[in-house]
Amino acid sequence: MSAIESTVTEPVAGEHRNRLLQAMAVMAASKGLAATTIADIVREAGVSKRTFYEHFSSKEACFLSLYRQLAAAALRTLRDALSGEKPWQSQIEMALHAYFTHLSSGPGLMKALFVEVHHLGPEGMAVRREVMRNFANFMLEVVNGSHPPETAGKEPLVLTPTMAMAAVGGINELVIEMIEQGRAESVNALTPAAAEMVRVLAHADIADL
């Protein structure tokens, strides 16, 4: 089991729900979301279809619950990598490296999380937008919270909400490109480019480190 999949074993409301989410992670990683059936999920989880429908209305609803949970775990990974003693530019780079390393532990599941989620219609789009907004808010906290809004003789080094969302969107596209190239296990190589993207959008320079 990969590190990214193992985060599903964290306590959630009910053992059966937890097992179903874990089963969804395993099946989505091995078969892809589109090819995974409810029969696959309940067989992997060792529960009945009736139990599945007690927790989720559909395969898609199960996957989106998993998506939210894994996104929350990834966000914790970002936060845990922070060091308040370092400039925000360094903190962002450290956090992104930890995030990409976390993702690279489960390359099979990455395709479902970053690519197949786009095929889940308006509900999938809404959940994806919610997750992206949470990551953008994290960037805003790190950049704007650890740097004064103005420094003498320089432009304010402030990341706006729009630019934070642009950074998250850009990083997502870089990850998707790596997946399409069959290089998901090497996604942590994106760290320098992703960190530079945040610096540029915050109008900062690496010389400010």
N, C-alpha and C positions, 0 to 999 in steps of 0.2 A: 504493500500500500504506500502510495506517495505521501509526502508531507502535506500537499494541498488537499488530498482526499481525506487524510487522517483528521483534519480539522472538523469534519462532519461528526466525529465521535464526541465532540464536546456536548455537555448536557443541554438537552432541549426538552420541550414539553412532551414527555411520554416516550417510553422505550421503543414502541412500534414506529412512531414517527421518525425517531432517530435512525432506526434500521432501514426504513424506506429511503431516507435521504442518503444514507451510506450506499445503499443498493443503486440508487439513481446515479451517484457519483461513479461507481464502479462500471455500470453499464454504459453511461455516456462516454466514459473514457475508452472503453474497449470497442463499442459498436457505433458510437456517435448518437446524438439525441434523436435524429430522424429515424434511425433504424431500431431504436430501443422501443420495446412495447411494455405495457403494464404487466403482461405475463412475465417478461424478463425481470422486471423490478421485483415483483412479489416472490418469484422463485429465488432470486438472489437474497432477498430479505428474509425468506422463510416464513412468510405470512400469507394470508388469503387475500383474494381480490376484495372481499368485503372489508377487510381491515384497511386496505389501501384507500377505498372510497370513504372510510370513516375519517380520514385525514386530508385527502386531496380529491378535488373534483375531476382532475384529469392528469395525464402525464405532464402536460405543460405546466400546470399549477405546482406539481411536485418539483419540477426542474427550477422554476422561478424561486421557490422557497430555498432550494439548494444554492441558487445563484446569489441570493441575498446573504445567506449564511457564509458562503465562501468569500464574498466581497467584504463582509464584516471582519472575517479572520485576516484577510489581506491588509485591511486598514489597520488592524492591531499590529501586524508585522511592521508596517510603516512607522507607527507611533513608537513601538518598542525600539526601533533603530535610532531614534533621535538622541542627540546629546546637547543639552542646553548650554554647554560650555563652548560650542563651536559656532561659527557664523552660519547664517541660514543656508548659504550656498552649499556649504559642506554637509549640513544636516540633510538637505534635500537629496544630495548625491548618495549619502549613506542610506537614507530611507529607500530610495529607488533601487539601489543595489540589493537591499534586503528583499524588497518586493519582487524584483525580477528573479532572484534566486528561489524565492518561495514558489513563484509560478512555474519555473523550469523543472521543479520536482514532479510535476504532473502534466507532461506535454500532451497526453491523450485527452485529458479533460479540458485543457486550454482551448481546443478547437470548439468544443460545445459552449464554453463560457464566452469566448470572444467572437465567434463566427456564427454558430447556429442560433444564438439568442436573437439575432436579427430576423429570424424567420418566424418569430412567435407573435407577430402582429402588434396591435396597439398596446396590449397588456405587457408584452415583452419589452416594447419600447419604453413604456412608462417605468418599469422596474429598472431597466438599463439606465435611463435618465436619472432616476433616484440615486443609483449607485455612483454614477459619474459626478453628480452634485456633491455627494459625500466626500469623494476624493478631492474635488475642487476646493471644498471647504477646508479640508486638511491642509492643502497647499497654502491657502490664504492665511490660516493660523500660523503656519511655520514662517512664511515670508514676512507677513505684516506684524506678527506678534513678536518676532525676535529682532526686528530692525526698526529703528525710529522712523516715523513717517517722512522726516526731512533731515538731511545732513547739510552742514554749512558748505556752500559753494557747489552743491551737487543737486541734480534733480531728485525729487522724492523717489525712493526705491519702494514702490508700492505695487503689489500685484492686484489688479482689479478682478472682480468676479468673472467678468467676460474673458479676461486673459487666462485666468485659472482654469476655466472650462475649456478654453482653446488648448491649453497645455495637456489636460486630461485626454481630450479628443485626439490630439496629435500622438500622444504616447500609445493610446489604444490602437491607432492606425499602424504605428511601428510594430506593435506586437502582432497584429493581424498579418502584416507583411511577412514577418518571420515565420508564422504558422504556415502561410501559403507557400513559402519557400522550403518547407519541411525542416525548419531549423528551430522549432519550438524549444528544444532542450538547451539551446544556446541563447535564450532571450536575455540573459543577464548581460550580454555584450552590448545591449542598448543603453546601459547606464550612462555613459558619457554624453551621448546625444540627447537623451531625455533630460538630463540635468542642465545641459546647455540650453535646451528649449525653454525651460523654466526661467533661467537667468535672463535670456533675451526678452521674454515676454514681461519680465519684471523690470526691464531696462537696467539690469545690473551687468557688471563686468566681472570676469574671473579675477581681474586685478584687485577687486575689492576684498578678496579673501584675506 
